C-alpha cells in the first residue's frame, strides 16, 4: 500500500513525531503551520461539542469561528486541497420527526450546535468549494471518546456494575454510525464529489431497544428511571447519497463487535 504522510493537530497533546501541539485559534501559528505542511487533504473535526454549545454558545462559537477562519485563510494557497469537515445531525434539529431528510432540504435548526454547524457549512462551501462535509449521527466504536455517547455509557455501566440504567422510558430515537465507517468515509473523501453527505446507519432505534441489546450482551438487568429527563430526538437522516460511495455497517453488527471489544478490554 502507498504510504501517506500525515500529522495530527491537537491543542491538548504534546508535540511528537506525528502530533503537533497547536491551538488552531491562534492565527499566525496555524496559518504558518498549514502553509509549511502543504496538505492535500485536511480533516477538521476539532469543534466544540453539542453540550458545550448548549451550555455556552458564544464562547464555543467564537473559538470555532476563529479556527475555521484560520484554516480557510491558509487554504487560499491550496485551492485543490480537500477540506473534510464534520458537521452534525443537529443540523436537522427542529424538523418534523416523522420524515427522513436528504442533504438538500431547507434547514431551520433550533439547537445551538445545529445553528453553528449550519453557518460553518455555508462558509466552507462558499470560500473553499473543494470540500466534503459529513453530517455525523451518533458515533460509536473503538477509540478515546472525550464525550461518551449512549452506547459507551450503557456498556460501561454493564461491565462495571452488572446492570444498566436508562433515564426516562427510553423513547428517544437515535441514528448511529460505526467508527469504522467514519474512517472509511474519510479515506474516500478525496475521491468523491465535493458537497454535503449525511453519515449514519440505516437503523433508527430507540434508547430502550439499544439498551436491551447491550444488556442482553452482558446478561445484565435493565432499569428505567421514568422520572428522569431523556435526551433530544433528532430526525432521521436519509443516507442514500453516502451509500453510493461506501458500504455501511448495520447497527447491530457494529454494536456486537464494539461490545465484544469493551467486554474484553481490561
C-alpha positions in Angstrom: 0.0 0.0 0.0 1.1 3.6 -0.6 2.5 5.4 2.4 0.6 8.6 3.3 2.5 11.4 5.0 0.3 12.8 7.8 0.3 14.8 11.0 -2.4 15.3 13.6 -3.0 18.6 15.4 -4.4 18.8 19.0 -4.0 21.7 21.5 -4.3 19.2 24.4 -1.4 16.9 23.3 2.4 17.4 23.5 4.5 17.5 20.3 5.6 14.2 19.0 6.7 12.7 15.7 3.2 12.7 14.3 1.4 15.1 16.6 1.6 18.9 16.6 0.6 20.7 19.8 -1.2 23.8 18.4 -4.2 25.9 19.4 -5.9 26.4 16.0 -7.5 29.6 17.1 -4.0 31.2 17.1 -4.0 32.8 13.6 -0.3 33.3 12.8 0.8 29.9 14.1 -2.0 28.0 12.5 -1.6 29.6 9.1 2.1 29.2 9.1 1.8 25.5 10.1 -0.6 24.7 7.3 1.5 26.6 4.7 4.6 24.6 5.8 2.9 21.2 5.7 1.1 21.9 2.3 -1.7 19.4 2.8 -3.6 17.6 0.0 -6.3 16.7 2.5 -7.2 18.5 5.7 -9.7 16.8 8.1 -11.2 19.3 10.5 -13.0 17.6 13.4 -11.9 20.0 16.2 -15.1 22.0 17.0 -16.7 22.1 20.5 -19.3 19.5 21.4 -23.1 19.8 21.4 -23.1 20.1 25.2 -20.6 22.9 25.1 -22.8 24.8 22.6 -25.9 24.1 24.8 -24.2 25.5 27.9 -22.1 28.3 26.4 -23.0 29.2 22.8 -21.0 32.4 22.4 -17.7 31.1 23.8 -17.8 27.9 21.7 -18.9 29.7 18.6 -16.2 32.4 18.9 -13.4 29.9 19.2 -14.7 27.6 16.4 -15.2 30.5 14.1 -11.6 31.7 14.6 -10.3 28.2 13.9 -12.3 27.8 10.7 -11.3 31.3 9.5 -7.6 30.4 10.1 -7.9 27.2 8.2 -9.7 28.7 5.2 -7.2 31.6 5.0 -4.3 29.2 5.0 -6.0 27.1 2.3 -6.2 30.0 -0.1 -2.8 28.9 -1.2 -4.0 25.3 -1.7 -7.4 25.6 -3.5 -7.3 22.0 -4.6 -6.8 20.7 -1.0 -9.8 18.6 0.0 -11.1 20.1 3.3 -13.1 17.5 5.2 -15.4 19.0 7.8 -17.5 17.1 10.4 -20.9 18.7 10.7 -23.7 17.1 12.7 -27.2 15.6 12.6 -28.1 18.5 14.9 -28.4 20.5 11.7 -31.8 18.8 11.4 -33.0 19.8 15.0 -36.4 21.3 14.9 -37.5 19.4 11.8 -40.5 17.0 11.9 -39.7 13.7 13.4 -41.9 11.7 11.1 -39.8 12.3 8.0 -36.4 11.4 6.7 -34.3 14.3 5.3 -31.9 14.5 2.5 -28.9 16.8 2.3 -30.7 19.4 0.1 -33.6 20.1 2.4 -34.2 23.7 3.6 -33.0 23.9 7.2 -34.1 25.8 10.3 -32.0 24.3 13.1 -33.2 25.1 16.6 -30.3 23.7 18.7 -27.3 25.9 19.2 -25.0 23.2 17.9 -27.0 22.9 14.7 -27.1 26.6 14.2 -23.3 26.9 14.4 -22.7 23.9 12.2 -25.0 25.3 9.5 -23.1 28.6 9.5 -19.8 26.7 9.2 -21.1 24.6 6.4 -22.2 27.7 4.4 -18.9 29.4 5.0 -16.9 26.4 3.9 -18.9 25.8 0.7 -18.7 29.4 -0.2 -15.0 30.0 0.4 -13.5 26.6 -0.2 -15.6 24.7 -2.8 -13.3 21.7 -2.8 -14.7 20.5 0.5 -16.6 17.5 1.7 -18.9 17.9 4.7 -20.1 14.9 6.7 -23.2 15.4 8.8 -22.5 12.9 11.6 -25.0 10.9 13.6 -24.0 9.5 17.0 -20.6 7.8 16.6 -19.7 4.7 18.4 -16.8 2.3 18.2 -13.2 1.9 19.3 -11.1 4.9 20.3 -10.9 7.5 23.0 -14.3 9.1 23.5 -13.9 12.6 25.0 -17.7 12.8 25.2 -19.1 9.3 25.5 -22.4 8.6 23.8 -25.2 6.4 25.0 -23.7 3.2 23.7 -20.4 3.5 25.6 -22.1 4.9 28.7 -24.6 2.0 28.9 -22.0 -0.7 28.0 -19.5 0.6 30.6 -22.2 0.5 33.3 -23.0 -3.1 32.4 -19.3 -4.1 32.5 -18.5 -2.2 35.7 -21.7 -2.7 37.7 -23.5 -5.7 36.1 -26.6 -3.6 35.5 -28.0 -1.0 33.1 -29.9 2.2 33.9 -31.9 4.2 31.3 -33.2 7.7 32.0 -36.9 8.0 31.1 -38.8 5.4 29.2 -36.1 5.0 26.5 -38.3 6.5 23.8 -35.6 8.8 22.4 -34.8 7.8 18.8 -31.2 7.6 17.7 -29.3 7.1 14.5 -25.8 5.8 14.9 -22.6 5.4 12.8 -19.9 2.9 13.4 -16.4 4.4 13.8 -15.1 2.1 11.1 -17.5 3.7 8.6 -16.4 7.2 9.7 -12.8 6.2 8.9 -13.9 4.7 5.6 -15.7 8.0 4.7 -12.5 10.0 5.4 -10.4 7.6 3.2 -12.7 8.1 0.2 -13.3 11.8 0.8 -10.6 12.9 -1.5 -12.1 10.9 -4.5 -15.8 11.7 -4.1 -17.7 14.7 -5.3 -17.4 17.8 -3.1 -20.5 18.7 -1.1 -22.6 17.5 1.9 -23.2 13.9 2.9 -25.4 12.5 5.7 -23.3 9.9 7.6 -25.4 7.5 9.6 -26.6 3.9 9.6 -29.9 2.7 8.2 -31.2 1.9 11.7 -33.2 4.5 13.7 -33.5 2.8 17.1 -35.0 3.8 20.5 -32.7 4.1 23.5 -34.8 1.3 25.1 -34.1 -1.0 22.2 -30.4 -0.3 22.1 -30.2 -0.6 25.9 -31.9 -4.0 25.7 -29.4 -5.2 23.1 -26.5 -4.0 25.2 -28.0 -5.5 28.4 -28.6 -8.8 26.6 -25.0 -9.0 25.5 -23.7 -8.5 29.1 -26.6 -10.5 30.6 -27.5 -7.6 32.8 -30.8 -6.3 34.1 -32.3 -3.1 32.8 -33.9 -0.4 35.0 -35.9 2.6 33.5 -35.9 5.8 35.7 -39.1 7.1 34.3 -39.0 10.4 36.3 -35.6 11.4 34.7 -35.4 13.5 31.5 -34.4 11.9 28.2 -32.2 13.4 25.6 -33.4 15.1 22.4 -34.6 13.0 19.5 -33.3 14.2 16.1 -34.9 13.5 12.8 -33.8 10.5 10.7 -31.2 11.4 8.0 -31.6 9.9 4.6 -28.3 8.1 3.7 -28.8 7.2 0.1 -26.1 9.6 -1.1 -23.3 8.2 1.2 -24.4 4.6 0.4 -23.3 5.2 -3.2 -19.7 5.6 -2.1 -19.1 3.4 1.0 -20.7 0.2 2.4 -22.2 1.0 5.8 -22.1 -1.4 8.7 -25.5 -2.5 10.0 -26.0 -1.1 13.5 -26.4 -4.4 15.3 -23.4 -5.8 13.6 -21.2 -2.9 14.6 -22.7 -2.9 18.1 -21.9 -6.6 18.7 -18.3 -6.0 17.5 -17.8 -3.0 19.7 -19.4 -4.6 22.8 -17.0 -7.5 22.4 -14.1 -5.1 22.4 -15.4 -3.4 25.6 -16.0 -6.7 27.3 -12.6 -7.9 26.5 -10.7 -4.7 27.5 -9.0 -4.6 30.9 
